[in-house]
Amino acid sequence: MAAAPVWSVDPRTGKQREQVAVEATVQEVDATVRAAHQARGALADRTVRSAFLRSAADELEAAKGTLIEAADAETALGPVRLTGELARTCYQLRAFADIVDEGAFLDVVIDHPDDTATPPVPDLRRYKVPLGVVAVYSASNFPFAFSVPGGDTASALAAGCPVVVKAHPDHPGLSELVAKVLRRAAARHGVPEGVLGLVHGFEAGVELVRHPLVAAAGFTGSVRGGRALFDTAAARPVPIPFHGELGSLNPVLVTEAAAAERAEAIGAGLAGSMTLGVGQFCVKPGLVLAPASAAGDRLVKSLTDAVSDTDAGVLLDHRMRDHFVAGVTERTRLPDVESPVTPGAGGEHTVSAGFLTVPASRLAAEGEHDLLLEECFGPVTVVVRYEDDAEVRAVLSRLPGNLTATVHLSEEEGAGQGRGAEILGELTPLAGRVLVNAWPTGVAVAPAQHHGGPYPATTSTSTSVGGTAIERWLRPVAYQNSPQALLPQELRDDNPLGLPRRFNGRLER
């Protein structure tokens, strides 16, 4: 049977643009993984890895015009947004190159023998080594930053792990172009092109996570798809780590005092955040607790005005558009749910932004309104009107894990008066990033960043953005009583590589 074609599709029209590949067979997945496995030795030298990452950023920037054009044709995200995303991606690659050069991520710890300890301590030397081939599953909504050249790929390569990417069907043509760019960068440093493999097709993605030479996986996508792959990774004869980002409501709590102080500004800010990128950000605020008061009414009025002025937009593909339209229709039919601005179909190929309101009492206990506690991908949010703090706590207690949780406080609450600190304590168990008087859309690439959260936001406690994302692809190993001559250079007493380390209990830099 002939392999199924992989088409590039224009989301603005739903029409096929061109065939860019064919879906990979089991044999092709096997060959791609084996080529990646054989390339791992080329990444052993940290200087080669960091140089490769910097060259990857350089090559992506050199091909910017071609890549932006291809990305816009397949995603309809627009040149301005895509140019910024590509710049973020290149910055991320260079940031990981700096991390590789510094070497602190290796967590070198050396303890000399101590016969006076109880029990006695032998000579112990510990650091981290790469896991092996990493499978990366691209996201639809960030064709650069969470796709072929994105954070999973960059952090895995930085750790010394070859990568095989399962291309997202919404931008297969761009995926092919970017893979060629990254392989060109690898060739500049003598790294085999197999270090970055690319496969297409649903079945290829399943076979990839099953392959015995795949040592770990990174995924960004839906709860349903991610959970299926997560279960497959766990059911292997040798289970592997599966770092999946699956879904998030990203709740926002607006206090009565904050609404009284700046209701209009909060409403306008919410509109901008929930409609950014046509509501296709993984950190879109999808559920907002607002007071059922005059100040809360002003917030809703401001939100109504701002969302009403938002143009219809194109989602990443027509399947998502259909799911969005069906999802908001089902939600609007629930009792006591109102839609001051009704979301839905904006045209044959577009959607219109909107929001729903519901009394908090409807979400305080299990029932048919539980649908409102599930993410709806696209430009919509649910405003939950609460009467008192008890209703706030009741709703928060029913929320699943999230990437972010936000609170908007008044100036006095932010200064420590009122229950601001208490609210932060209530939100912390819900999310991996807690924001105060800000909006969650936008995830900075920074050392202190954490992009993850309790399940179903993610399947692990790790981050997929920021320097510590590299930790997902490493494992610790300790050598005991090994002669100096046999040790890796990273673990020798004289520290020939000049690495940061903890030496006999003291941190050295």
C-alpha positions as CSV (number, residue, x, y, z in Angstrom):
1,M,0.0,0.0,0.0
2,A,1.3,3.4,-0.9
3,A,2.4,5.7,1.9
4,A,-0.2,8.4,2.7
5,P,0.7,11.9,1.4
6,V,1.3,14.8,3.7
7,W,-0.2,18.0,2.5
8,S,0.4,21.6,3.4
9,V,-3.0,23.2,3.9
10,D,-3.9,26.9,3.8
11,P,-6.0,27.5,7.0
12,R,-7.5,30.7,5.5
13,T,-9.2,28.7,2.8
14,G,-9.0,25.1,3.9
15,K,-7.4,24.2,0.5
16,Q,-4.4,22.0,0.0
17,R,-1.3,23.9,-1.1
18,E,1.2,21.2,-1.9
19,Q,2.3,17.7,-1.0
20,V,5.5,18.1,1.1
21,A,6.1,14.6,2.3
22,V,4.6,11.1,3.0
23,E,3.8,9.6,6.3
24,A,6.7,7.6,7.7
25,T,6.4,3.8,7.8
26,V,7.5,1.7,10.8
27,Q,10.7,0.9,9.0
28,E,11.4,4.6,8.3
29,V,10.8,5.5,11.9
30,D,13.2,2.8,12.9
31,A,15.9,4.0,10.5
32,T,15.4,7.7,11.7
33,V,15.8,6.7,15.3
34,R,18.8,4.6,14.7
35,A,20.5,7.4,12.8
36,A,19.9,9.7,15.7
37,H,21.2,7.1,18.1
38,Q,24.4,6.8,16.1
39,A,24.9,10.6,16.1
40,R,24.9,10.9,19.9
41,G,28.7,10.6,20.1
42,A,29.1,13.8,18.0
43,L,27.4,15.7,20.8
44,A,29.7,14.4,23.5
45,D,31.9,17.5,23.3
46,R,30.2,20.5,25.0
47,T,32.1,23.0,22.9
48,V,30.6,21.3,19.8
49,R,27.1,21.4,21.2
50,S,27.2,25.0,22.1
51,A,28.7,26.0,18.7
52,F,26.0,23.9,17.0
53,L,23.2,25.7,18.9
54,R,24.6,29.1,18.1
55,S,24.9,28.1,14.4
56,A,21.4,26.9,14.4
57,A,20.2,30.3,15.6
58,D,22.4,32.0,12.9
59,E,21.1,29.8,10.1
60,L,17.4,30.3,11.2
61,E,18.0,34.1,11.1
62,A,19.6,33.9,7.7
63,A,16.6,32.0,6.4
64,K,14.1,34.3,8.1
65,G,12.3,35.5,5.0
66,T,11.6,32.1,3.6
67,L,10.7,30.6,7.0
68,I,8.2,33.4,7.9
69,E,6.5,33.2,4.6
70,A,6.2,29.4,4.8
71,A,4.9,29.6,8.4
72,D,2.3,32.2,7.7
73,A,1.0,30.2,4.7
74,E,0.4,27.2,6.9
75,T,-0.7,28.9,10.2
76,A,-2.2,32.3,9.3
77,L,-0.5,33.7,12.4
78,G,0.8,36.7,10.5
79,P,4.3,37.9,9.8
80,V,4.5,40.2,12.9
81,R,3.7,37.5,15.3
82,L,5.9,34.9,13.6
83,T,8.8,37.2,13.3
84,G,8.7,37.7,17.1
85,E,8.4,34.0,17.7
86,L,11.4,33.2,15.5
87,A,13.4,35.8,17.3
88,R,12.4,34.2,20.6
89,T,13.4,30.8,19.3
90,C,16.8,32.0,18.2
91,Y,17.3,33.7,21.6
92,Q,16.4,30.4,23.3
93,L,19.0,28.4,21.2
94,R,21.7,30.9,22.2
95,A,20.6,30.8,25.8
96,F,21.0,27.1,25.9
97,A,24.4,27.4,24.3
98,D,25.5,29.7,27.2
99,I,24.2,27.1,29.7
100,V,26.2,24.4,28.0
101,D,29.4,26.5,28.1
102,E,28.9,27.3,31.8
103,G,28.4,23.7,32.7
104,A,26.5,24.1,36.0
105,F,23.7,22.0,34.6
106,L,26.0,18.9,35.0
107,D,25.6,19.3,38.8
108,V,29.1,18.1,39.6
109,V,29.6,16.9,43.2
110,I,32.8,15.4,44.5
111,D,33.2,14.0,48.0
112,H,36.6,12.7,49.1
113,P,36.8,9.7,51.5
114,D,35.9,10.5,55.2
115,D,36.5,7.6,57.6
116,T,35.3,9.7,60.5
117,A,31.7,9.9,59.1
118,T,29.0,7.5,60.3
119,P,28.8,5.5,58.2
120,P,32.2,6.1,56.5
121,V,32.1,8.0,53.2
122,P,34.0,6.5,50.3
123,D,35.3,8.5,47.3
124,L,32.2,9.6,45.5
125,R,31.8,11.7,42.3
126,R,28.5,12.5,40.8
127,Y,27.3,14.3,37.6
128,K,24.6,14.1,35.0
129,V,24.8,12.4,31.6
130,P,22.4,12.5,28.6
131,L,19.6,10.0,28.4
132,G,19.8,9.3,24.7
133,V,17.5,9.9,21.8
134,V,14.6,12.3,22.6
135,A,11.3,12.2,20.7
136,V,9.7,15.6,20.3
137,Y,6.1,16.1,19.4
138,S,5.5,19.5,17.8
139,A,2.7,21.9,18.9
140,S,0.4,23.5,16.4
141,N,0.2,27.0,17.9
142,F,3.9,27.8,18.0
143,P,5.4,26.6,14.7
144,F,8.9,27.8,15.8
145,A,9.1,28.0,19.6
146,F,7.3,24.7,20.3
147,S,8.0,22.9,17.1
148,V,11.1,21.6,15.3
149,P,13.6,24.2,16.6
150,G,11.7,24.9,19.8
151,G,12.4,24.5,23.5
152,D,12.3,20.7,23.6
153,T,14.7,20.3,20.7
154,A,17.0,23.0,22.0
155,S,17.2,21.7,25.5
156,A,17.6,18.1,24.4
157,L,20.5,19.0,22.1
158,A,22.0,21.1,24.9
159,A,21.9,18.1,27.1
160,G,23.7,16.0,24.5
161,C,20.7,14.1,23.2
162,P,19.9,13.6,19.5
163,V,16.3,14.4,18.6
164,V,13.6,12.9,16.4
165,V,10.7,15.3,15.8
166,K,7.2,14.2,15.0
167,A,6.1,17.1,12.7
168,H,2.8,18.7,13.4
169,P,0.3,18.2,10.5
170,D,-0.6,21.9,10.6
171,H,2.8,23.0,9.4
172,P,4.6,20.1,7.6
173,G,6.2,22.3,4.9
174,L,7.7,24.6,7.5
175,S,8.9,21.6,9.5
176,E,10.8,20.2,6.5
177,L,12.4,23.6,5.9
178,V,13.5,24.1,9.5
179,A,14.9,20.6,9.7
180,K,17.1,21.3,6.7
181,V,18.3,24.5,8.3
182,L,19.2,22.8,11.6
183,R,21.0,20.0,9.7
184,R,23.0,22.6,7.8
185,A,24.0,24.1,11.2
186,A,25.0,20.6,12.4
187,A,27.2,20.0,9.3
188,R,29.2,23.2,10.1
189,H,30.5,21.4,13.2
190,G,30.9,17.8,11.9
191,V,27.7,16.6,13.5
192,P,25.8,14.0,11.4
193,E,22.5,15.2,10.0
194,G,20.9,12.2,11.8
195,V,21.2,14.2,15.0
196,L,17.9,15.9,14.0
197,G,15.4,13.4,12.6
198,L,11.9,14.3,11.3
199,V,8.9,12.0,10.7
200,H,5.3,12.7,9.7
201,G,2.1,10.8,10.5
202,F,0.0,9.8,13.4
203,E,1.1,6.2,13.4
204,A,4.7,7.3,13.1
205,G,4.2,9.3,16.3
206,V,3.0,6.2,18.1
207,E,5.8,4.1,16.8
208,L,8.3,6.7,17.8
209,V,7.4,6.7,21.5
210,R,7.5,2.8,21.4
211,H,11.0,2.6,19.8
212,P,13.4,0.9,22.2
213,L,16.2,3.4,21.4
214,V,14.0,6.4,22.3
215,A,15.0,7.4,25.9
216,A,12.5,10.2,26.6
217,A,9.8,12.3,25.0
218,G,8.5,15.9,25.0
219,F,5.0,16.7,23.9
220,T,2.8,19.8,23.7
221,G,-0.8,19.4,22.6
222,S,-4.2,18.1,23.7
223,V,-5.1,16.2,26.8
224,R,-6.5,13.3,24.8
225,G,-3.5,12.9,22.5
226,G,-0.9,13.6,25.2
227,R,-2.4,11.1,27.6
228,A,-2.5,8.4,25.0
229,L,1.2,8.9,24.3
230,F,1.9,9.2,28.0
231,D,0.2,5.8,28.7
232,T,2.1,4.2,25.7
233,A,5.5,5.5,27.1
234,A,4.6,4.0,30.5
235,A,3.5,0.7,29.1
236,R,6.7,0.0,27.2
237,P,8.8,-3.0,28.4
238,V,11.2,-0.3,29.5
239,P,9.1,2.8,30.4
240,I,10.6,6.2,29.6
241,P,10.1,9.8,30.9
242,F,7.3,11.6,29.1
243,H,7.2,15.3,29.6
244,G,3.8,16.4,28.2
245,E,2.0,19.7,28.3
246,L,-1.6,18.8,27.8
247,G,-4.1,21.5,28.7
248,S,-4.8,24.4,31.1
249,L,-7.6,26.8,32.1
250,N,-5.2,29.4,33.6
251,P,-7.7,30.8,36.1
252,V,-7.7,34.4,37.1
253,L,-9.1,35.8,40.3
254,V,-10.1,39.5,40.5
255,T,-10.7,40.7,44.0
256,E,-13.6,43.1,44.9
257,A,-11.1,45.7,45.8
258,A,-9.1,45.4,42.6
259,A,-12.3,45.6,40.5
260,A,-13.4,48.7,42.5
261,E,-10.0,50.3,41.9
262,R,-9.5,49.6,38.1
263,A,-12.4,47.6,36.6
264,E,-12.1,49.1,33.2
265,A,-8.4,48.4,32.9
266,I,-8.8,44.8,34.0
267,G,-11.6,44.2,31.6
268,A,-9.6,45.6,28.7
269,G,-6.5,43.7,29.7
270,L,-8.4,40.5,29.9
271,A,-9.8,41.0,26.4
272,G,-6.3,41.5,25.0
273,S,-5.0,38.4,26.7
274,M,-7.8,36.0,25.9
275,T,-7.9,37.1,22.2
276,L,-4.2,37.2,21.6
277,G,-3.2,34.9,18.8
278,V,-7.0,34.2,18.2
279,G,-7.1,32.7,21.7
280,Q,-4.6,29.9,20.7
281,F,-2.1,30.4,23.5
282,C,-1.6,27.6,26.0
283,V,-1.6,30.2,28.8
284,K,-4.8,32.0,27.6
285,P,-6.9,33.0,30.7
286,G,-9.9,30.6,30.2
287,L,-11.7,31.1,33.5
288,V,-12.0,34.4,35.4
289,L,-13.5,34.9,38.9
290,A,-15.0,38.4,39.1
291,P,-17.2,39.8,41.8
292,A,-21.0,39.9,41.4
293,S,-21.1,43.6,42.3
294,A,-21.3,47.0,40.6
295,A,-17.5,47.0,40.2
296,G,-17.7,43.5,38.7
297,D,-20.4,44.8,36.3
298,R,-18.0,47.6,35.2
299,L,-15.4,45.0,34.5
300,V,-17.8,43.0,32.4
301,K,-18.9,46.1,30.5
302,S,-15.3,46.9,29.7
303,L,-14.6,43.4,28.6
304,T,-17.8,43.5,26.4
305,D,-16.7,46.7,24.7
306,A,-13.1,45.5,24.0
307,V,-14.1,42.0,22.8
308,S,-16.8,43.5,20.6
309,D,-14.1,45.5,18.8
310,T,-12.0,42.3,18.1
311,D,-12.0,41.2,14.5
312,A,-12.8,37.7,13.4
313,G,-9.7,35.5,13.1
314,V,-8.5,32.3,11.5
315,L,-7.6,29.3,13.7
316,L,-4.8,27.0,12.9
317,D,-6.9,24.5,11.0
318,H,-10.6,23.9,10.2
319,R,-10.8,20.9,12.6
320,M,-9.9,23.3,15.5
321,R,-12.5,25.8,14.1
322,D,-15.2,23.1,14.1
323,H,-14.3,22.0,17.7
324,F,-14.3,25.7,18.9
325,V,-17.8,26.4,17.3
326,A,-19.2,23.2,18.7
327,G,-17.6,23.7,22.1
328,V,-18.9,27.2,22.7
329,T,-22.4,26.3,21.4
330,E,-22.6,23.5,24.0
331,R,-21.4,25.8,26.7
332,T,-23.9,28.6,25.9
333,R,-26.8,26.1,26.2
334,L,-26.1,25.4,29.9
335,P,-28.6,26.9,32.4
336,D,-27.7,30.3,33.7
337,V,-24.9,30.7,31.2
338,E,-25.1,34.1,29.4
339,S,-23.0,35.4,26.5
340,P,-22.6,39.2,26.5
341,V,-20.5,38.7,23.4
342,T,-21.4,35.4,21.7
343,P,-18.3,33.5,20.4
344,G,-18.6,31.2,17.4
345,A,-18.3,31.2,13.7
346,G,-17.2,34.5,12.2
347,G,-17.4,33.3,8.6
348,E,-16.8,30.2,6.5
349,H,-13.1,30.1,7.6
350,T,-13.0,32.3,10.7
351,V,-14.2,32.5,14.3
352,S,-15.4,35.4,16.3
353,A,-14.2,36.1,19.9
354,G,-16.6,36.2,22.8
355,F,-17.1,35.3,26.5
356,L,-19.6,33.6,28.7
357,T,-20.7,34.5,32.3
358,V,-22.1,32.1,34.9
359,P,-22.9,32.4,38.7
360,A,-20.2,30.8,40.8
361,S,-22.8,28.7,42.6
362,R,-23.2,26.7,39.4
363,L,-19.5,25.6,39.6
364,A,-19.3,25.1,43.4
365,A,-20.4,21.5,43.1
366,E,-20.1,18.7,40.5
367,G,-22.7,18.9,37.8
368,E,-23.5,19.6,34.1
369,H,-21.5,22.9,34.4
370,D,-18.3,21.0,34.8
371,L,-17.8,21.5,31.1
372,L,-16.9,25.1,31.9
373,L,-13.9,23.7,33.8
374,E,-12.4,22.3,30.6
375,E,-10.2,24.2,28.2
376,C,-11.9,25.5,25.1
377,F,-9.2,26.2,22.5
378,G,-9.8,29.5,20.8
379,P,-10.9,33.1,21.6
380,V,-13.3,32.6,24.5
381,T,-13.2,32.8,28.3
382,V,-15.7,32.1,31.1
383,V,-16.4,34.9,33.6
384,V,-17.6,33.4,36.9
385,R,-19.4,35.9,39.1
386,Y,-18.9,35.2,42.8
387,E,-20.8,36.6,45.8
388,D,-18.2,36.1,48.5
389,D,-14.9,34.5,49.4
390,A,-16.6,31.2,50.2
391,E,-17.7,30.9,46.6
392,V,-14.2,31.7,45.4
393,R,-12.7,29.0,47.5
394,A,-15.4,26.5,46.4
395,V,-14.6,27.1,42.7
396,L,-10.9,27.1,43.2
397,S,-11.1,23.8,45.0
398,R,-12.6,22.2,41.9
399,L,-10.1,23.3,39.4
400,P,-7.6,20.9,37.8
401,G,-3.9,21.6,37.5
402,N,-2.8,24.6,35.4
403,L,0.2,26.2,33.8
404,T,-0.7,29.5,35.4
405,A,-2.9,31.1,38.0
406,T,-3.4,34.9,38.3
407,V,-4.7,37.3,40.9
408,H,-5.5,40.9,40.4
409,L,-5.2,42.8,43.7
410,S,-5.8,46.4,44.8
411,E,-2.9,48.6,45.7
412,E,-3.6,48.1,49.4
413,E,-3.9,44.3,49.0
414,G,-0.6,44.2,47.2
415,A,1.0,46.1,50.1
416,G,0.1,43.3,52.5
417,Q,-3.3,44.5,53.6
418,G,-6.3,42.2,53.2
419,R,-6.0,38.6,52.1
420,G,-3.5,39.0,49.2
421,A,-0.9,36.7,50.7
422,E,-3.7,34.2,51.6
423,I,-4.9,34.2,48.0
424,L,-1.4,33.5,46.7
425,G,-1.3,30.5,49.0
426,E,-4.6,29.3,47.7
427,L,-3.4,29.6,44.0
428,T,0.0,28.1,44.5
429,P,-1.2,24.4,44.6
430,L,-3.1,25.0,41.3
431,A,-0.3,26.1,39.0
432,G,3.4,26.2,38.1
433,R,3.4,30.0,37.6
434,V,1.5,32.4,39.8
435,L,1.0,36.0,38.6
436,V,0.0,39.1,40.4
437,N,-1.6,42.1,38.5
438,A,-0.5,40.8,35.1
439,W,-1.7,38.5,32.3
440,P,-0.4,35.0,31.7
441,T,0.0,35.2,27.9
442,G,3.7,35.5,27.1
443,V,6.2,33.1,28.6
444,A,9.6,34.7,29.0
445,V,12.7,32.7,28.2
446,A,14.6,33.2,31.5
447,P,16.6,31.2,34.0
448,A,13.8,31.5,36.7
449,Q,10.9,30.6,34.3
450,H,8.7,27.7,35.0
451,H,6.3,26.5,32.3
452,G,4.6,23.5,33.7
453,G,2.1,22.6,36.4
454,P,0.0,19.9,38.1
455,Y,-1.7,17.4,35.9
456,P,-3.3,17.8,33.4
457,A,-1.3,20.9,32.7
458,T,1.8,18.7,32.5
459,T,2.7,15.1,33.1
460,S,5.8,15.9,35.1
461,T,7.1,18.5,37.5
462,S,9.6,19.9,35.0
463,T,9.5,23.1,32.9
464,S,9.6,23.2,29.1
465,V,10.8,26.8,29.0
466,G,13.9,28.3,30.7
467,G,17.3,27.0,31.5
468,T,16.2,24.2,33.8
469,A,14.3,22.5,30.9
470,I,17.6,20.8,30.2
471,E,17.2,18.7,33.3
472,R,14.5,16.6,31.6
473,W,17.0,14.9,29.4
474,L,19.7,14.1,31.9
475,R,20.2,11.4,34.6
476,P,22.7,11.4,37.5
477,V,25.5,8.8,37.8
478,A,28.0,8.5,40.7
479,Y,31.5,6.9,40.5
480,Q,32.8,5.3,43.7
481,N,36.5,4.8,44.4
482,S,37.4,5.2,40.7
483,P,41.1,6.0,40.0
484,Q,41.5,9.5,38.7
485,A,42.9,8.3,35.4
486,L,39.6,6.5,34.6
487,L,37.3,9.3,35.5
488,P,35.5,11.6,33.1
489,Q,37.3,15.0,32.9
490,E,34.3,16.6,34.6
491,L,34.9,14.6,37.8
492,R,38.7,14.9,38.2
493,D,40.1,16.8,41.2
494,D,42.1,19.3,39.1
495,N,38.9,20.4,37.3
496,P,40.5,20.7,33.9
497,L,37.2,22.0,32.3
498,G,36.8,24.7,35.0
499,L,33.3,23.6,35.9
500,P,31.1,24.9,38.7
501,R,31.0,22.1,41.3
502,R,30.4,21.2,44.9
503,F,33.8,19.9,46.2
504,N,33.9,18.3,49.7
505,G,30.8,20.2,50.7
506,R,31.8,23.6,49.4
507,L,30.3,25.2,46.3
508,E,33.1,26.3,43.9
509,R,32.7,28.6,40.9
